[in-house]
Amino acid sequence: MYACEFVQDLLYRTIRREIYFRALLRYGEFNHDRLQNIECFYGEALIDSYRKEKGIGCTGLLIHSSCQRFNKIFPMSKYDDEVSFVYLNQSLERLNLVSQGLLPISPIYLEGADELWRIVWDVKLLENINRLMTQHGDPRVRAKFQATWHLYEMRYRDLLHALEENDFNLESICPRYDWTRRLDQFAEE
């Protein structure tokens, strides 16, 4: 669980920089030794994760079936027989719940709502994924972001389409809400 929260924090720290990653969590034994000038990590779980990760064609966090039982907070979608994609975007999850995928929403859901405090980050993430899946110069990179978009679409189809139709403009979520404070928070972090 803490590893998922760590990856969530890493995701939010890298969105503005447009740095995207793929991570695979797996439960299993591995060894850690401190040598004189280097730390060594090795073992079956690391080798299996390394091999599996190379074949995953999306970005984000995936969690192996060996440790899915420890995830009590974040929703998941099956990626293949061994791993599931983890939705780290709790503000997006909350927006989807209160809006039922239909925008705009009432400002009452945004005023003082801790559940939606990262919505600017989540919308920026979706905007970047959408742009990279259509405009990146390398077709292999476009394919990874298309696969990532598809995973988000599986869970948030109507909401994603509404955001996409409105060019990911925050006003489309709630035109009567003053987005200044949240945009300032996004710019500062």
C-alpha positions as CSV (number, residue, x, y, z in Angstrom):
1,M,0.0,0.0,0.0
2,Y,2.8,2.4,0.9
3,A,4.6,1.6,-2.3
4,C,1.4,2.6,-4.3
5,E,1.3,5.8,-2.4
6,F,4.9,6.5,-3.1
7,V,4.4,6.0,-6.8
8,Q,1.3,8.3,-6.6
9,D,3.5,11.0,-5.1
10,L,6.1,10.4,-7.7
11,L,3.5,10.7,-10.5
12,Y,2.3,14.0,-9.1
13,R,5.8,15.4,-8.8
14,T,6.6,14.6,-12.5
15,I,3.4,15.6,-14.3
16,R,4.4,19.3,-14.7
17,R,7.8,18.2,-16.0
18,E,6.1,15.8,-18.4
19,I,8.2,12.9,-17.1
20,Y,6.3,9.6,-17.4
21,F,7.3,6.2,-16.1
22,R,6.2,2.6,-15.9
23,A,6.5,0.8,-12.6
24,L,5.7,-2.8,-11.7
25,L,5.1,-3.8,-8.1
26,R,5.7,-7.4,-7.2
27,Y,5.8,-9.3,-3.9
28,G,8.7,-11.6,-3.4
29,E,12.1,-12.2,-1.9
30,F,15.1,-10.3,-3.1
31,N,18.5,-9.5,-1.6
32,H,20.1,-6.2,-0.8
33,D,23.8,-5.9,0.0
34,R,25.9,-2.8,0.7
35,L,29.4,-3.2,-0.8
36,Q,32.2,-0.7,-0.4
37,N,31.1,1.6,-3.2
38,I,27.8,0.3,-4.4
39,E,24.5,-1.2,-3.2
40,C,23.4,-4.4,-4.9
41,F,19.8,-5.6,-5.3
42,Y,19.2,-9.0,-6.7
43,G,16.9,-12.0,-6.5
44,E,14.1,-13.8,-8.2
45,A,11.4,-11.1,-7.7
46,L,13.6,-8.4,-9.2
47,I,14.5,-10.6,-12.2
48,D,10.9,-11.5,-12.8
49,S,9.8,-7.9,-12.5
50,Y,12.5,-6.7,-14.9
51,R,11.5,-9.3,-17.5
52,K,7.8,-8.6,-17.2
53,E,8.1,-4.8,-17.2
54,K,9.9,-4.9,-20.6
55,G,6.7,-6.3,-22.2
56,I,4.3,-3.8,-20.7
57,G,3.2,-1.3,-23.4
58,C,1.8,1.6,-21.3
59,T,2.9,4.1,-18.6
60,G,1.9,4.2,-15.0
61,L,1.8,1.7,-12.1
62,L,1.0,-1.9,-12.6
63,I,0.8,-4.4,-9.7
64,H,1.5,-8.1,-9.9
65,S,-1.2,-10.6,-8.7
66,S,1.2,-11.6,-5.9
67,C,0.6,-8.4,-4.1
68,Q,-2.8,-7.1,-5.2
69,R,-4.4,-8.2,-1.9
70,F,-2.4,-5.5,-0.2
71,N,-3.9,-2.7,-2.3
72,K,-7.0,-1.5,-0.3
73,I,-7.4,2.0,-1.7
74,F,-6.7,2.3,-5.4
75,P,-8.9,0.9,-8.1
76,M,-7.4,-1.5,-10.6
77,S,-8.1,-2.9,-14.1
78,K,-6.7,-6.2,-15.4
79,Y,-3.9,-5.6,-17.8
80,D,-3.1,-9.2,-18.5
81,D,-3.2,-12.6,-16.6
82,E,-0.5,-11.5,-14.2
83,V,-0.8,-7.7,-13.6
84,S,-3.3,-5.0,-13.2
85,F,-3.1,-1.3,-13.9
86,V,-3.5,0.9,-10.8
87,Y,-5.5,4.1,-11.0
88,L,-3.6,6.5,-8.7
89,N,-5.7,9.5,-9.5
90,Q,-8.0,9.8,-6.5
91,S,-9.3,13.3,-7.5
92,L,-10.3,11.9,-10.9
93,E,-12.0,9.0,-9.2
94,R,-13.9,11.4,-7.0
95,L,-14.8,13.7,-9.9
96,N,-16.1,10.7,-11.9
97,L,-18.2,9.6,-8.9
98,V,-19.8,13.0,-8.3
99,S,-20.3,13.8,-12.0
100,Q,-21.3,10.3,-13.2
101,G,-19.1,11.3,-16.2
102,L,-21.3,14.3,-17.0
103,L,-19.9,17.8,-17.0
104,P,-20.2,20.5,-15.7
105,I,-20.6,19.9,-12.0
106,S,-21.8,22.2,-9.2
107,P,-19.2,24.3,-7.5
108,I,-20.3,22.8,-4.2
109,Y,-18.3,19.7,-5.0
110,L,-15.1,21.8,-5.4
111,E,-15.3,24.2,-2.6
112,G,-13.4,22.8,0.4
113,A,-13.4,19.3,-1.1
114,D,-10.2,17.6,-0.1
115,E,-11.1,14.7,-2.4
116,L,-10.7,16.9,-5.5
117,W,-7.6,18.8,-4.4
118,R,-5.4,17.2,-7.1
119,I,-7.9,17.5,-10.0
120,V,-5.7,20.0,-11.8
121,W,-2.9,17.5,-11.8
122,D,-5.2,14.7,-13.0
123,V,-6.6,16.8,-15.9
124,K,-3.1,17.8,-16.9
125,L,-2.0,14.2,-16.9
126,L,-4.9,13.2,-19.1
127,E,-4.2,16.2,-21.4
128,N,-0.5,15.2,-21.8
129,I,-1.4,11.5,-22.4
130,N,-3.9,12.6,-25.1
131,R,-1.3,14.9,-26.8
132,L,1.5,12.3,-26.6
133,M,-0.6,9.5,-28.1
134,T,-1.4,11.7,-31.1
135,Q,1.5,13.9,-31.6
136,H,4.7,12.3,-30.4
137,G,7.3,11.7,-33.2
138,D,8.1,8.1,-32.3
139,P,5.3,5.7,-33.1
140,R,6.4,3.3,-30.3
141,V,5.9,6.1,-27.8
142,R,2.6,7.0,-29.3
143,A,1.5,3.4,-28.9
144,K,2.4,3.4,-25.2
145,F,0.4,6.5,-24.5
146,Q,-2.5,5.1,-26.6
147,A,-2.5,2.0,-24.4
148,T,-2.4,4.2,-21.3
149,W,-5.3,6.3,-22.6
150,H,-7.3,3.1,-23.3
151,L,-6.8,2.0,-19.7
152,Y,-8.1,5.3,-18.4
153,E,-11.0,5.1,-20.9
154,M,-12.0,1.8,-19.5
155,R,-12.7,3.4,-16.1
156,Y,-13.6,7.0,-17.0
157,R,-14.9,6.9,-20.5
158,D,-17.6,9.6,-20.4
159,L,-15.5,11.9,-18.3
160,L,-12.5,11.6,-20.6
161,H,-14.6,12.2,-23.6
162,A,-16.1,15.3,-22.0
163,L,-12.7,16.7,-21.1
164,E,-11.3,15.9,-24.5
165,E,-14.2,17.6,-26.3
166,N,-13.5,20.7,-24.2
167,D,-9.7,20.7,-24.8
168,F,-9.1,19.7,-21.1
169,N,-10.2,23.2,-20.0
170,L,-10.9,23.2,-16.3
171,E,-13.9,25.5,-16.9
172,S,-15.6,22.5,-18.5
173,I,-15.6,20.8,-15.1
174,C,-17.2,23.8,-13.4
175,P,-17.5,27.2,-15.1
176,R,-18.7,28.9,-12.0
177,Y,-15.7,27.9,-9.9
178,D,-12.6,30.2,-9.5
179,W,-9.7,27.9,-10.5
180,T,-7.0,30.5,-9.6
181,R,-6.0,29.0,-6.3
182,R,-5.8,25.4,-7.6
183,L,-3.8,26.5,-10.7
184,D,-1.4,28.5,-8.4
185,Q,-0.9,25.3,-6.3
186,F,-0.2,23.3,-9.4
187,A,2.3,26.0,-10.6
188,E,4.1,26.1,-7.2
189,E,4.6,22.4,-6.6
